[in-house]
Amino acid sequence: MAGKDECTADREIATERLLDVPRELVWKAWTDPKHVAQWWGPNGFTNTIHEMDVRPGGVWRFIMHGPDGTDWPNIVTFIEVDRPSRLVYWHGDDKDTEQFHVTATFENVGGNTKLTMRSLFKTKAYRDFVVEKIGATEGLNQTISHLVEHLAGMPDFVVTRLLDAPRALVWKAWTDAEALAQWWGPKNFEVGILKQELRPGGHFHYSMKLPNGQLMWGRFVYGEISAPERLSYVSSFADEHGDLAPNPWLPDFPLELGNVLTLTEENGKTRLTLVACPAEATETQMKAFVDLRPSMQQGFAGSFEQLEAYLAKG
């Protein structure tokens, strides 16, 4: 009996690409309308997105504007949304909302992302038509190339680390107050945990004493908590009461950063990926954030050395 792939191969268009960024960043580019509008479509096309509700049953409605001035209405209906690894949806238009079925998967490969996209048409004749008359295969390849270019220009701060520890222990290190006190923050800073409320909307409020004796504070406000895989939070400097405060050294730095931490099992170890970007920022603040990314990389390298020391204790 023929396998499923053999039965559908003549009705399918597929592409695969290894992207040199973590999959959380690819997912963001793929599901945030502000980003999708900037890369979706073949050469010369632009987009107007009217709505994008990325959840099972949600609709993504947009118009692609062709280089010749023709408008192409599109309707996507999401079937499966498994963040950050899989999207399944119907793609069509106002006349037929189920023209072809798409499965896009985002696989972690050593901190990078293997993107696989398969479009399955109802008949071989329709698949042949869109390939031969519309140039769908070349259009898909151009679209993915635009995605690669867009990812390279995204301002997000990304850091990844392969840790020689089980995922449950790494999760504890990020979410347990006693554990956080042993490694969080730059090297040679003394950290004190003032409040730890691990719940959506809860606060993590901490102090940091610098080697020169100066005292400062920071905070997280937690969003999604999906143990032991994913943690989202908004980070900022704070005052002693836990209220929002500006960066004491860089007044132009964004007040708040949105962060997504993902922990992925990898051959008995844990791949940690942290993606951060200003929650709200002016052009000046965004430039300050981008300019500081190399220093942030160095700072987190020191913090992760302390994390590895903590994990080594078991």
N, C-alpha and C positions, 0 to 999 in steps of 0.2 A: 504494500500500500504506500502510495506517495506521501511524503511528509507535507506539513502545512506550507512550508516555504516553497516547495516545488509546485504546489497547487496554485499559489498566488503570485509566483514570480513574474508571470506575464501581465499581471495587472498592477504592478508596483513600480514606484520610483523610490530609490533609496540613496542615502549618502551617509558617510561616516567621516568624522574629523577629530583629531586629537588637538585639544585647545590647551594652551599653556597658561591656564588660570584655574583656580579652584571652582568646583561646580556651584557653590553658593553664588559666585559672581556671575556665572553663566545663567543660572536660574533668575537672578535679578534682572539681567539684560533681557531675558526672554519673557518675563511676566510683569515688569513694571512699564506701564504705557509711556512714561517719559523716555524710557530707553528704547523700547520697541520701535517707536515712531522714527527713531534716528537711523535704524539699520535694516528694517524689514523691506524685502522686495529686491528685484533685479536692478541692474544699472539704470540710472535715470529716473527711477520711481521715487515718489515721496508719499507720505501717509498722513491722513487725518483720522485720529482715533476718537470715536464717539463714546464708546464704553468698553471697559475691559474688566470683567468680573471672573477672576481666576479661581474657580471652585467647581466641583461637579455640578453640572446643570447651568453654570454661569455662561454668559455670552460675551464674546469679544466682537464688536461691530466697528468696522473701519472702512475707509475708502482709500484705495491706492490710485494715485494720480500718475498716469503714464507720461513719458517724455513728449508724446504727441498731443497731450491735453486731454486724452480720454480718461474718464473716471471709471474705476472698477470697484463696485461695492463688494464687500466681503463680510461673511458672518461665520464666526467660529463658535461652536458649542462644545464646552469642555465635558468630557465623560469621566476621566480619571485625573486627579491632581495629587501627586505624591511628591511633596517637596522634600529634597531638591533633586529627585532622581528620575521622575517620569511624568510626562504629560500625554494624555490621549484625548483626541477631539475629532469632531466632524468639521470639515471646512466646506463652505458653500457660499451662496448669495441669497438675495431675497426670493428668487424663483425656486431654488432648490438648496436647502440648508445642509444637505448630506451628499454633496458631490463626491467627496473622497474622505477617507478615514486616515488620520495621522497618528503615529506613535513616535514621540521624541523621548529618548532616554539620555540621561546625563550620568555617566559612570565615573566614579573616582578612580584615577589611575596614578598612584603615587603623588597625590596632591594636585594633579592636573585633571582634565575632564575629557573623557571620550564621549563625543556627541554622536548619536545615531538617530537618523530621522527616516521614517518609512511612511510613504503615502500610498494607500491602497485604494484603487478605483474599482467601481462596480463591475466594469467589463474591460476586456482587453482592448476593444475598439475605442473606448473613451480614453484609456491610458495612451494608446498610440496617437490619438488625435492631439492630446495636450502636449505630447512629446514632439511630434512632427510638425504640427501647425502653430503651436504657441511657444515651443521651445522651453518646456517646463524643466527639463533636466539641467540645461544651462542656466536657467533662471534660478533654480534651487542652489546651484553651485555659487552663483554670484551673490545670492542672499547670504549664504554662510560666510563668504569672504567678507561681506560687509559687517557681519557679526564679529569676525576676528578683528577687523579694524576698530570697531566700536569698543570692544573689550580692552584693546590696547590703550585707548584714550580715556577710559573711565577713571575718575579721580580716587576711587576707593583705596583705602589702605588694606593690604592683604598680607597676612603672615601665616605660615604653616610650619608644623613641626611634627616629626614622627617620634613618638614617645614610647619607650620600652616599658610599658605598664598597661594593665587591663583598662578597658574603657570605664568601668565602674569606679576605679580608683581615681582616674583623671577627672571624672565628673564630680566626685567628692571634693577633690582639690579646688574646684571652681565654685562650689556651692556650700561648703561647710565653713562656718566662721572660723573655727579653730585652725582648719587647714589653710584657709586664705591668709591668715596672719603669719604663716610660716614662709610664704613665698611671694605674695602679691607685692607689686611695686618695684621701683628701681633698686639696684644693688646698694647696700649700705644705708637704706632708708629703714627706719623702725616703724612698723605698721601696727596700728591699733584698730580693732573692730568695734565700732560704736553701736551699730545696728545691722542686723541681717534678717530680712524678711523675704524668704524664698517663695514668692507667690506673684502672680501677675499683678503689677501695680505696686509691689512691695519694694522697699528701699534697702540697699546695702550702703551704709554710711561708714566711712573709715577715715582715720587720721594717718598722716605720714610725717615723721620727724626726720629732718635732713641732718646730715653729719655736722652742719654748723649750728644745729639747735633750732633752726626755724621750723615752725609747725604749720602744716597745711592740711586740707581735707579734700575728699572726693566722694562721689556717690554713683551708684547705679540705680536706675529704675527698671525693674524687670518687666519684660513683655511675655513672650512665649517661653514656657518651660516644658520641654519634652525629654525627660530623663530616659536614658543617659546619653542622648544623641545631640540635642539642639537646645541652645539657650540664647535668647535675644534680650538685649537691654540697652538703655540709653545711658551713656556715661557722661560725667561732667566734673568739673571742679565744684567745690561746695564750701560753705562756711562751717563753723563749729556746730551750728544748729541743723545742718543738712540741707540748707537752702542753696539754690543755684548761685554760683559765683564765677567770675571770669578767670581765665588763665592768668596767674599772677606774674608771669614773665612775658607773655605774648597777648596783649589786649585785643589784637585783631583775630585771634584764634576763635573758631566757632565755639559757642557756648555749650552745645550738646553734640554728641556723636552717637549715631545709631550703630549698634554692634550685633553681629550674628556669630556665635560660636558653634561649630559643628565638630563632633567627635565620631570618627569612623574607624571601625575595626579593620586592621590590616595585618594579616599573618601573625596574629597573636599580640600585636602592638596596637597603638592608637594614633591615628592621624588627626592632629588638632589643626583646625583652620579657623582663623578669626578674620572677619571682614568688617571694616568700619568706614563710615562716611558721615559727613555732617548731616544732622537731622534737619536743620534749617540753616542757611548760610547766605550771606551777601557775597558778591564777587570778590571783595577784599578778603573776607573770611575764608572763602574757598581757596584762594591763592595761598594764604597763610597755612592752611591745612596741607595742601599739596607740597609746598616748600618744606614742611616739617616731616614729611614721610620718611626720609632717610634717617633722621634722628629717632623717630618712633621705632623704626626697625631695630636700631641699636639698643634702644631702651627695652623693647620686648625680648631681645636676645638675652639680655642680662636677667630679666624676670624669669624667662623660661629655663635658664640654667638653675635658678633657685627652685623652680618647679620640678625639674628633673632630680635635684637633690632630695626634695621632699618625697617624690615618688619612689626613689631608691630605698627609702626607709620601709616601704611596704605599708 
